[in-house]
Amino acid sequence: MNGQKRSDITIGLPVKIVLKQDQRTGKLTSGIVKDILTKSPNHPHGIKVRLQDGQVGRVKEIDK
């Protein structure tokens, strides 16, 4: 799954996000979802989340 649908993302889910400063390179950061920041049901660039370590970015991949 690609992280564009808010309904696919739950708190505690392991994900890979792209941080704001990594958008040009596309470097992914792994972590566990602490908060879901995007209010809309979907977003073309990925749902914005806060990881447990405090980093904020858009979900690019959902780890299973």
C-alpha positions as CSV (number, residue, x, y, z in Angstrom):
1,M,0.0,0.0,0.0
2,N,1.2,3.5,-0.8
3,G,-0.1,5.6,2.1
4,Q,-2.5,7.9,0.2
5,K,-5.7,6.8,2.0
6,R,-6.2,7.9,5.6
7,S,-8.3,4.8,6.3
8,D,-5.2,2.5,5.6
9,I,-3.2,4.2,8.4
10,T,-3.6,3.5,12.1
11,I,-1.7,4.6,15.2
12,G,1.0,2.0,16.0
13,L,1.4,1.0,12.3
14,P,5.0,0.6,11.0
15,V,5.5,2.9,8.0
16,K,8.1,4.5,5.8
17,I,7.8,8.3,5.4
18,V,9.6,11.0,3.4
19,L,10.7,13.9,5.6
20,K,10.3,17.5,4.2
21,Q,14.1,17.9,3.8
22,D,14.3,14.5,2.0
23,Q,11.5,15.2,-0.6
24,R,14.1,16.0,-3.4
25,T,16.0,12.8,-2.8
26,G,13.1,10.6,-1.9
27,K,15.0,9.1,1.1
28,L,12.7,7.1,3.3
29,T,12.6,7.0,7.1
30,S,11.1,4.1,9.0
31,G,9.1,4.4,12.1
32,I,5.9,3.8,14.0
33,V,2.9,6.1,13.6
34,K,2.1,8.2,16.7
35,D,-0.3,10.8,15.2
36,I,-2.2,11.2,11.9
37,L,-1.9,14.8,10.9
38,T,-3.8,14.9,7.6
39,K,-7.6,15.5,8.1
40,S,-8.8,14.7,4.5
41,P,-9.6,11.0,3.6
42,N,-6.9,10.9,1.0
43,H,-3.9,12.9,-0.3
44,P,-2.0,12.5,-3.6
45,H,1.4,12.9,-1.9
46,G,0.7,10.7,1.1
47,I,-0.9,11.1,4.5
48,K,1.1,13.3,6.8
49,V,2.0,11.6,10.1
50,R,4.1,12.1,13.2
51,L,6.3,9.1,14.2
52,Q,6.9,8.0,17.8
53,D,10.3,9.7,17.7
54,G,8.7,13.1,16.7
55,Q,9.7,13.2,13.0
56,V,6.9,14.4,10.7
57,G,6.5,13.4,7.0
58,R,4.3,11.9,4.4
59,V,3.7,8.1,4.3
60,K,5.1,6.5,1.1
61,E,5.0,2.8,2.2
62,I,3.1,0.8,4.8
63,D,5.2,-2.0,6.3
64,K,3.4,-5.2,7.1
